[in-house]
């Protein structure tokens, strides 16, 4: 066939043994939809201008498109890029010695009461310069990108003073910006994460135009049928903030970035490729030593000083609270949430991780986007989460690492609560950033199916960070974020206990060097 009779494409991924993807809808996947995947044997994905233009059988797409490059996925499975909606990736220092103490029988609360745990990381993070935190975070961003995570939420919460929380959030912003050379410590265009060249990626049309940045999504850009034919658009999430990114508005709650290229994603001009970063302010992560015995005084500081300072600089989209016995109680949490909402922050909460405090019910009551952990969620609060449309973000790796009971995933799914999975990557309770490992633990420990785990790690995660219109599934009009794994089916992600090799990662239409 003559090239001129085919549509141009920047990239064709295929032929894959299987393409497996959820399908977007007006609501987060829940109940029976939680495990619904479209599986295309001998499939392929076509990409143009950083977006998916078609998904279907390779033979059909090869006839339809004339790609500038082809990414060979023979014998492999293609899935959407993983969306990790709960991490603490910005920190200084590790806590391996604490791991030994836990194995010897010390509890999380005992270690915290002795000045360890979060407070140990707080000391080290306070001492670290901003650029040092940013460089360490960027290394971790590249680590999780190689594992297939293309979008990741990152919290502050190890500063616990206004100055140190601002330092963390500035470090998060800098680490996520591929144009920032971090005071010369990270030469631009150097290091892992550049566009890949290798035996699997071949140039199909010499001299073809390089990939360009994503244009703004027009009407009908997302949610179209996988055949490439015009279909019904997938509207923005019910709580989606405005389309402008934080760099453009300087205000919390202004990202949601379902319609435009996100500044924290892969650099459109070439060079370093990074996961897209969603920033969350978690000043209410612990009561710092200087406020020991005076938690209400620290809440005053958060409400009166920290939140306004973060809002002025537009450093975070979300505010979070560790609502837990011995940390912040229900009323303290409510006070912080109400202050954050007045300033325009979206809300996500750590709740019912260690005790059945009733945090999930509070999360539903205040309209939190996400209620996270839920190991000890009360039965009466489960229908409240469903009615509020709050995502249950489960972190089974943390339960595994702390040897705690798992969250009741089957009960939540059975009740129609939408479920997302996340790593909780942090130095104390889950020092790992592998979403495939989390999927495996979710299946073995919480009874989820491989399909449910994949949906929860892609489209579910996208809903948990309010980017489901743009991310989380492979459909025409969506951002071309995807992962190629060296396995014949998506079940291997969980079946092989998180060890299945990632062959290639595509971020915004660019193939990332691994």
Secondary structure, 3 states (H helix, E strand, C coil): CCHHHCEEEEEEEEEEEEEEECCCCCCCCCHHHHHCCEEEEEEEEEEECCEEEEEEEHHHHHHHEEEEEEECCCCCEEEECEEECCCCCCCCCCCHHHHHHHHCCCCHHHHHHCCCCHHHHHHHHHHCCHHHHHHHHHHHHHHHHHCCEEEEEEECCCCCCHHHHHHHHHHHHHHCCCCCCCCCCCCCCCCCCCECCECCEEECCCCCCCCCCCCCCCCCCCCCCCCCCCCCCCCCCCCCCCCCCHHHHCCCCCCCCCCCCCCCCCCCCCCCCCCEEEEEEEEECCCCHHHCCCHHHHHHHHHHHHHHHHHHHCCCCEEEEEECCCCECHHHHHHHHHHHHHCCCEEEEEECCCCCCCHHHHHHHCCCCEEEECCCCCHHHHHHHHHHCCEEEECHHHHHHHCCCCCCHHHHHHCCCCEEECCCCECCCECCCCHHHHHHHHHHHHCCCHHHHHHHHCHHHHHHCCCCCCCCCCCCCCECCEEEECCCCCCHHHHCCCCCCEEEEEECCEEECC
